[in-house]
Amino acid sequence: MGTTATFNSTFLRGSLNIYSPSSPSQNCTVKFNCREECWRTTITMQQPQSLRSLCGAQGKAGGPVAFPGTEEYAPENGAHQNIESSSSSTSSPSPSSAIDFLTLCQLLKTTKRKGWVNHGIENAESIADHMYRMAAMALIVVDLPGINRDRCVKMAIVHDIAEAIVGDITPSDGIPKEEKSRRERKALDEMCEILGGGSRAEEIRDLWNEYENNSSLEANLVKDFDKSSILQVELILQASEYEIDHRRTLDEFFESIKGKIQTDIGKAWVAEILARRNERLNFAGK
């Protein structure tokens, strides 16, 4: 998977760009795959100083300098500027901002969900694993009056995105809910800044706030898939699967959902999960 490096960073774009000075102002460190960045740095430092000064700036033809092996993907003369200006006019992220943002999101794929780790589950799911299945739930849920399924899918993808920076904070960390929310909101602001602001960043922020505040029917449904107070549909489905894979019981996860489900579809799915679990446990007890 390449070299892994550690960066002290506020996650501003400069801290992810080898051509811009880093501006560390937090004590947190972040690790991510940087094989390409290390390779690009090595290639750059092997060039004469006169060529180094061009890297990340303008080439003789008015475009960015292409590194070896990237010539096929280099924009035509002037195209880079057109992409940037087009992105600005439509409020969509520039290619540079988009790749910085997606590089940070890679941490969602590698950060394990702490609740399972604390229960001794080997090869526990990642934050991205959890978010993906929640999005799949929103994708296949029956059409419900007044609920926009597309918005539910987007909300499921966004709801834990700030954990790319703060990690998976659980009650076992002893951090009050208000402090957890404050840290995640600050992290979300930094991620939106990395994305360059604009309409895409605002959409992510709006979806996250809507979920956090449980302020819509869509948020009610997605919280049923995720958690309302403690644990809900996606987690008890995962708990049921871990019971099978690890041959153990995780009763506390199932006890914690009582009285917490908000929607009829959520109640129906929970009933199905519990029925299958009870049948499995009864069969195993015979």
C-alpha positions in Angstrom: 0.0 0.0 0.0 3.0 2.3 0.0 4.7 4.4 2.6 2.8 5.8 5.5 3.7 9.2 6.9 2.6 11.1 9.9 1.6 14.8 9.6 0.9 17.3 12.4 -1.8 19.3 10.7 -5.0 21.4 10.7 -5.8 19.6 7.5 -5.7 22.8 5.5 -4.8 22.3 1.9 -1.2 23.5 2.4 -0.5 20.7 4.9 -1.4 18.1 2.3 0.6 19.8 -0.5 4.3 19.2 -0.8 4.7 22.5 -2.5 3.1 24.6 0.2 4.5 25.1 3.7 2.7 23.2 6.4 0.9 25.1 9.1 0.5 22.8 12.1 -1.6 24.2 14.9 -3.0 21.1 16.5 -1.5 18.3 18.5 -3.3 15.6 16.6 -1.4 13.5 14.0 -2.8 11.8 11.0 -1.5 8.9 9.0 -2.3 8.2 5.4 -0.8 6.5 2.4 1.6 8.9 0.8 3.4 6.7 -1.8 2.7 9.1 -4.6 3.7 12.2 -2.5 7.0 10.6 -1.5 7.7 9.7 -5.1 6.8 13.1 -6.3 9.0 14.7 -3.6 11.9 12.4 -4.6 11.5 13.2 -8.3 11.4 16.9 -7.5 14.5 17.0 -5.3 16.5 15.1 -8.0 15.9 17.9 -10.5 18.2 20.9 -10.9 17.2 23.9 -8.9 16.1 25.7 -12.0 13.5 23.0 -12.7 12.5 22.6 -9.1 11.3 26.1 -9.0 8.9 25.3 -11.8 7.2 22.4 -10.0 3.7 23.3 -9.0 4.1 26.6 -10.9 3.8 27.4 -14.7 5.8 25.6 -17.3 7.1 27.2 -20.5 3.9 26.5 -22.3 1.8 28.2 -19.6 0.6 24.9 -17.9 1.8 23.0 -14.9 4.9 20.9 -15.0 4.1 17.2 -15.7 5.9 14.6 -13.7 7.3 11.5 -15.4 4.5 9.1 -16.2 1.8 11.8 -15.9 2.2 13.3 -19.3 -0.8 11.5 -20.7 -3.1 13.1 -18.2 -1.6 16.6 -18.4 -4.2 19.2 -19.5 -3.8 21.0 -22.8 -2.2 24.5 -22.7 -4.5 26.7 -20.7 -6.9 23.8 -19.7 -5.7 23.8 -16.1 -6.7 27.4 -15.7 -10.1 26.7 -17.4 -10.8 23.8 -15.0 -10.0 26.0 -12.0 -12.1 28.9 -13.2 -15.0 26.6 -14.2 -14.9 25.0 -10.8 -15.0 28.4 -9.2 -17.9 29.6 -11.3 -20.0 26.5 -10.5 -18.9 26.3 -6.8 -17.7 22.7 -7.3 -14.2 21.8 -5.9 -11.1 22.2 -8.0 -9.2 19.0 -8.9 -6.6 19.9 -6.2 -9.2 20.4 -3.5 -11.1 17.3 -4.5 -8.0 15.0 -4.3 -6.9 16.6 -0.9 -10.4 15.9 0.5 -10.6 12.3 -0.8 -7.1 11.6 0.5 -8.3 12.6 4.0 -11.5 10.5 3.6 -9.2 7.5 3.1 -8.8 7.5 6.9 -12.5 6.5 7.2 -11.5 3.2 5.4 -8.7 2.4 7.9 -10.1 3.6 11.2 -11.8 0.7 13.0 -15.1 1.2 15.0 -14.0 1.5 18.6 -17.1 -0.1 20.1 -16.3 -3.4 18.4 -12.6 -3.2 19.1 -13.4 -2.6 22.8 -15.4 -5.8 22.7 -12.5 -7.8 21.4 -13.8 -8.2 17.8 -11.0 -9.1 15.5 -11.0 -7.4 12.0 -13.7 -5.1 13.2 -15.5 -2.9 10.6 -14.2 0.5 9.7 -16.1 3.8 9.8 -16.5 3.6 6.0 -17.8 0.0 6.2 -20.5 1.2 8.6 -21.4 4.3 6.5 -21.6 2.2 3.3 -24.2 -0.2 4.7 -26.2 2.6 6.1 -26.3 4.2 2.6 -27.3 0.8 1.2 -30.2 0.7 3.7 -31.4 4.1 2.6 -31.1 3.1 -1.0 -33.4 0.1 -0.7 -35.9 1.3 1.9 -39.5 1.5 0.8 -40.8 4.9 -0.4 -42.2 6.7 2.6 -44.5 9.8 2.5 -42.6 13.0 2.9 -39.1 11.3 2.9 -36.5 12.0 0.2 -34.6 8.7 -0.2 -31.8 10.4 -2.2 -31.2 12.8 0.7 -31.2 9.9 3.1 -28.4 8.2 1.1 -26.3 11.3 1.1 -26.9 11.8 4.8 -25.8 8.3 5.5 -22.5 8.9 3.6 -21.9 12.2 5.4 -23.1 11.6 9.0 -19.8 10.2 10.4 -17.4 11.9 7.9 -15.9 14.2 10.6 -14.4 11.0 12.2 -11.8 11.1 9.5 -10.2 13.7 11.8 -11.4 13.1 15.3 -11.7 9.3 15.1 -14.5 7.2 16.6 -15.4 8.8 19.9 -17.4 6.5 22.1 -18.9 6.9 25.7 -16.0 4.8 26.9 -13.7 7.8 26.2 -15.4 9.8 28.9 -16.0 12.7 26.6 -19.4 14.5 27.1 -21.8 14.5 24.2 -21.5 18.3 23.8 -17.7 18.1 23.6 -17.9 15.3 21.1 -20.3 17.4 18.9 -18.0 20.4 19.2 -14.9 18.5 18.1 -16.8 16.9 15.2 -18.2 20.2 14.1 -14.7 21.8 14.1 -13.4 18.8 12.1 -16.2 19.1 9.6 -15.4 22.8 9.1 -11.8 21.9 8.4 -12.9 19.3 5.8 -15.2 21.7 4.1 -12.3 24.2 3.9 -10.1 21.5 2.4 -12.8 21.0 -0.2 -12.6 24.7 -1.1 -16.0 25.8 0.2 -18.7 26.3 -2.4 -22.0 24.4 -2.9 -20.6 20.9 -2.4 -19.0 21.8 0.9 -22.2 23.6 2.0 -24.3 20.5 1.1 -22.1 18.3 3.2 -22.3 20.8 6.1 -26.1 21.0 5.8 -26.6 17.3 5.7 -24.3 16.8 8.7 -26.1 19.4 10.8 -29.5 18.0 9.8 -28.5 14.6 11.0 -26.8 15.9 14.2 -29.9 18.0 15.1 -32.3 15.2 14.1 -34.3 18.0 12.4 -36.1 16.2 9.6 -37.9 13.0 8.7 -34.8 11.9 6.7 -32.7 12.4 9.8 -35.2 10.4 11.9 -34.9 7.5 9.5 -31.1 7.6 9.1 -30.7 7.8 12.9 -32.8 4.7 13.2 -30.4 3.0 10.8 -27.5 4.3 12.9 -28.1 5.2 16.5 -30.5 7.2 18.5 -29.1 7.6 22.0 -27.1 4.4 21.8 -27.5 1.7 19.1 -30.0 1.0 16.3 -30.6 -1.0 13.2 -27.2 -1.1 11.4 -25.3 -1.8 14.6 -27.6 -4.6 15.8 -27.4 -6.2 12.4 -23.6 -6.0 12.7 -23.8 -7.4 16.3 -25.8 -10.3 15.1 -23.3 -11.1 12.4 -20.4 -10.8 14.9 -22.2 -13.2 17.2 -22.2 -15.8 14.4 -18.6 -15.1 13.2 -17.1 -15.1 16.7 -19.5 -17.6 18.4 -20.4 -15.3 21.3 -23.4 -13.3 22.5 -23.6 -9.5 22.6 -26.9 -9.1 24.5 -26.1 -5.5 25.6 -26.4 -4.2 22.1 -29.8 -5.7 21.6 -31.1 -4.5 25.0 -30.0 -1.0 24.3 -32.4 -0.4 21.4 -35.6 -0.9 23.4 -37.8 2.1 23.1 -35.4 3.9 20.8 -36.7 3.2 17.3 -38.6 6.2 15.7 -40.0 5.0 12.4 -42.2 2.1 11.4 -39.7 0.8 8.8 -37.0 0.9 11.4 -39.3 -1.1 13.8 -40.0 -3.6 11.1 -36.3 -4.2 10.2 -35.4 -4.5 13.9 -38.2 -7.1 14.4 -36.8 -9.1 11.5 -33.3 -9.0 12.9 -34.5 -10.1 16.3 -36.6 -12.9 15.0 -33.7 -14.3 13.1 -31.4 -14.0 16.1 -33.9 -15.7 18.4 -34.4 -18.5 16.0 -30.6 -19.0 15.8 -30.2 -18.9 19.6 -33.1 -21.3 20.2 -31.6 -23.7 17.6 -28.2 -23.5 19.2 -29.7 -24.2 22.6 -31.2 -27.5 21.5 
